[in-house]
Amino acid sequence: MAKVINCPCGWTTRSDTDDELVKQVQQHAKEVHDQETTREEVLGMAKPE
């Protein structure tokens, strides 16, 4: 089942795998917001699509 994350800045990502979702969100958080996020934080934000 795909999961989606909507960042408050307007960026959205979705993935069928947790690993890919975490990778995408961590990259976005670091590059755009200069923040580090843990796997647990990312998965806690994810919603089923």
Residue pairs with C-beta under 8 A, 6 or more apart in sequence:
1 16
1 48
1 49
2 14
2 15
2 16
2 48
2 49
3 14
3 15
3 18
3 21
3 46
3 47
3 48
3 49
4 12
4 13
4 14
4 46
4 47
4 48
4 49
5 12
5 13
5 14
5 21
5 25
5 42
5 45
5 46
5 47
6 12
7 25
7 28
9 32
9 33
11 28
11 32
13 21
13 24
13 25
13 28
14 21
14 49
15 21
15 24
18 39
18 43
18 46
21 42
21 43
21 46
22 39
22 42
22 43
25 37
25 42
25 45
26 36
26 37
26 42
29 35
29 36
29 37
30 36
